[in-house]
Amino acid sequence: DSRGVRLTAAGLAALPAARAALAQADQVREAVRQGAAGLRGRLVIGFIGSAVGSLLPRIISPFREAMPLVELVLEEMSSVDIVRAIAGRTVDVGLVRLPVIEASRVEITVIERDELVVALPPQLEAMGKGGRLPLGALAETPFIIHTPVSVLNATIRLACQRAGFTPRVAQEAVQVQTILGLVQAGLGAALVPGRTSRFAPDGVRMVPLEEPIPIDMGIACLPDAGPLVRNFIASSLACCDM
């Protein structure tokens, strides 16, 4: 009419729903924008047990703080299983122990440098008094070793072979903490990642090897990984100064 446009009774009744619909549409547009930028979504992260000690907390906390709208799902598994899960797109990104002996199109970037050290039980503590220890000195010593599903199992066996002996395996275990506990119990010596030294129980002496054996940690994803995965990798590498 001459005084402008006014809502009818039906329009007044529909007004709250209309405003809510417009607000919802704005929220949907914003969610789409955030998803396209890798700021929102669901991220499935595979990790190996030895990443729990220092690496995982060091990269997860800053990412959660920077990306509060991202839902993180963490799954522990072996390095080989992580690579397979990424290739099968059931895991988005993973922390793996290098080298990964698995043919795959997954790309891996080094995120943390490390090397094997010898964990000696109390009764063999004197072997490490000289500083660095030649691996061959353990030829007659019982070994506590990682299970065959672990990349470290193959790495350790190959290193021992190059040192001229086959390890006398007394016990196998999955977790580094379990291995160190068995060493403490006197069941044998072990080769473990150097970064786990701070978790060594009482009586276990951690000694570096005379010839270092690198066992770096890598962060893995598919070459066509989306922005959310790329944001996580960039954040993780920044936290580790790699």
C-alpha positions in Angstrom: 0.0 0.0 0.0 1.1 3.6 0.1 2.8 3.1 3.4 5.1 0.4 2.1 5.2 -3.4 2.5 4.0 -5.1 5.6 3.9 -8.8 6.6 0.6 -10.6 6.6 -0.3 -12.8 9.6 1.1 -15.8 7.7 4.3 -13.9 7.0 4.7 -12.9 10.7 4.2 -16.6 11.6 6.9 -17.7 9.2 9.4 -14.9 10.0 11.4 -16.8 12.8 11.8 -19.9 10.6 12.8 -17.8 7.6 15.5 -16.0 9.7 16.7 -19.3 11.1 16.9 -20.7 7.5 19.0 -17.8 6.3 21.3 -18.1 9.4 21.6 -21.8 8.7 22.5 -21.1 5.1 25.2 -18.7 6.2 26.6 -21.4 8.5 26.6 -24.0 5.8 28.5 -21.6 3.4 31.0 -20.9 6.2 31.4 -24.6 7.0 32.0 -25.3 3.3 34.6 -22.5 3.1 36.4 -23.9 6.2 36.3 -27.4 4.9 37.8 -26.3 1.6 40.6 -24.5 3.5 41.3 -27.5 5.7 40.1 -25.8 8.8 37.2 -28.2 9.6 36.6 -31.9 9.2 37.5 -35.3 10.4 41.1 -36.4 10.4 42.1 -40.1 11.1 45.7 -40.4 12.2 47.6 -43.6 12.4 50.6 -43.8 14.8 53.1 -46.3 16.0 53.5 -47.0 19.8 56.9 -45.3 20.1 55.4 -42.0 18.9 53.4 -41.7 22.0 56.3 -40.8 24.3 57.2 -37.4 22.8 56.4 -36.9 19.2 52.6 -37.3 19.3 52.0 -34.9 22.2 54.4 -32.4 20.6 52.4 -32.2 17.4 48.8 -32.9 18.5 48.4 -30.2 21.1 49.4 -27.3 18.9 47.2 -28.5 16.1 44.2 -28.9 18.3 44.7 -25.4 19.6 45.1 -24.0 16.1 42.3 -26.1 14.5 39.5 -26.5 17.1 36.9 -27.4 14.5 38.8 -30.5 13.4 37.8 -33.9 14.8 40.9 -36.0 15.4 40.7 -39.8 15.5 43.9 -41.5 16.6 44.6 -45.2 15.8 47.7 -47.1 17.0 49.0 -49.7 14.5 52.3 -50.8 12.9 54.1 -48.8 10.3 53.3 -51.3 7.5 49.6 -51.3 8.5 49.6 -47.5 8.6 50.9 -47.3 5.0 48.4 -49.9 3.9 45.5 -48.1 5.6 46.6 -44.8 4.0 46.7 -46.4 0.6 43.3 -47.8 1.2 42.0 -44.4 2.4 40.9 -45.6 5.8 43.6 -43.5 7.5 44.4 -40.0 6.3 47.9 -39.5 7.7 50.3 -41.5 9.8 53.5 -41.4 11.9 55.7 -44.3 10.8 59.1 -45.7 11.5 61.6 -45.6 8.7 62.5 -47.3 6.5 59.1 -48.7 5.7 59.6 -51.9 3.7 56.3 -51.8 1.8 55.8 -51.0 -1.9 53.2 -48.2 -1.9 52.4 -44.9 -3.6 52.2 -43.2 -0.2 54.6 -40.3 0.2 56.6 -40.0 3.4 58.5 -37.0 4.8 61.0 -37.3 7.7 59.6 -35.6 10.8 62.1 -36.7 13.5 65.7 -38.0 13.4 66.6 -40.8 15.7 69.0 -43.8 16.1 69.1 -47.1 17.9 70.7 -47.4 21.3 71.5 -50.4 23.4 69.4 -51.0 26.5 71.5 -53.1 28.9 70.1 -55.0 31.9 71.6 -54.5 35.4 73.9 -57.6 35.1 75.4 -56.3 31.8 75.8 -52.7 32.9 79.6 -52.9 32.8 79.5 -53.4 29.0 78.5 -49.8 28.5 81.1 -48.2 30.7 83.3 -47.3 27.8 80.8 -45.0 26.2 79.8 -46.2 22.8 79.4 -50.0 22.3 80.1 -52.0 19.1 77.1 -54.0 18.1 79.2 -57.1 17.6 79.9 -57.1 21.4 76.3 -58.3 21.9 76.7 -61.4 19.7 76.4 -63.8 22.7 73.8 -61.8 24.5 70.1 -62.7 24.6 68.0 -60.1 22.8 64.6 -58.7 23.6 63.3 -57.7 20.1 60.3 -56.0 18.5 57.8 -58.4 17.0 58.1 -59.1 13.3 55.3 -56.7 12.4 57.5 -53.8 13.5 59.9 -52.1 11.0 62.4 -52.2 13.8 62.5 -56.0 13.8 63.9 -56.1 10.3 66.2 -53.1 10.9 67.7 -54.7 14.0 68.2 -58.1 12.3 69.8 -56.6 9.3 72.1 -54.5 11.5 73.1 -57.6 13.5 73.8 -59.5 10.3 76.1 -56.8 9.1 77.9 -56.9 12.4 78.5 -60.6 11.8 75.9 -62.4 14.0 72.3 -63.5 14.2 70.6 -62.2 17.4 69.7 -64.7 20.0 66.1 -63.7 20.5 64.9 -64.5 24.1 61.6 -62.6 23.9 59.5 -60.5 21.5 57.3 -57.6 22.4 55.3 -54.8 20.6 55.7 -51.8 22.9 59.1 -50.2 23.7 58.0 -49.8 27.3 57.4 -53.6 27.5 60.8 -54.3 26.0 62.5 -52.0 28.5 60.6 -53.7 31.3 61.9 -57.1 30.1 65.4 -55.8 29.9 65.0 -54.5 33.5 63.9 -58.0 34.5 67.2 -59.3 33.2 65.9 -61.3 30.2 68.4 -59.8 27.8 69.6 -56.6 26.1 67.6 -54.7 23.4 68.0 -52.1 20.7 65.5 -49.3 21.1 65.0 -45.8 19.7 67.3 -43.3 21.4 64.5 -40.9 22.1 63.0 -43.5 24.4 66.0 -43.2 26.8 64.1 -41.0 29.1 61.7 -43.8 29.8 64.4 -46.3 30.8 63.4 -47.9 34.1 65.8 -48.1 37.1 68.8 -50.4 36.5 68.6 -50.2 32.7 71.6 -48.5 31.1 71.2 -46.9 27.7 74.4 -46.9 25.6 74.9 -45.4 22.1 76.3 -47.7 19.4 79.7 -47.3 18.0 78.3 -47.2 14.5 75.0 -45.3 14.6 71.9 -47.0 13.0 69.4 -44.3 11.9 65.7 -45.1 12.5 64.0 -41.8 11.6 60.3 -41.1 12.0 58.2 -40.2 9.0 54.8 -38.6 8.4 52.9 -40.3 5.6 50.0 -39.4 3.3 48.7 -39.9 -0.2 50.1 -37.6 -2.9 46.6 -36.3 -3.5 45.9 -35.6 0.1 43.5 -32.7 0.8 44.1 -29.4 2.6 43.2 -30.8 6.0 46.0 -33.4 5.8 48.4 -30.8 4.3 47.6 -28.4 7.2 48.3 -31.2 9.7 51.6 -32.1 8.1 52.7 -28.5 7.9 51.8 -27.9 11.5 53.6 -31.1 12.6 56.8 -30.3 10.7 56.8 -26.8 12.1 56.6 -28.2 15.6 59.6 -30.5 14.9 61.7 -27.9 13.1 62.1 -30.2 10.1 
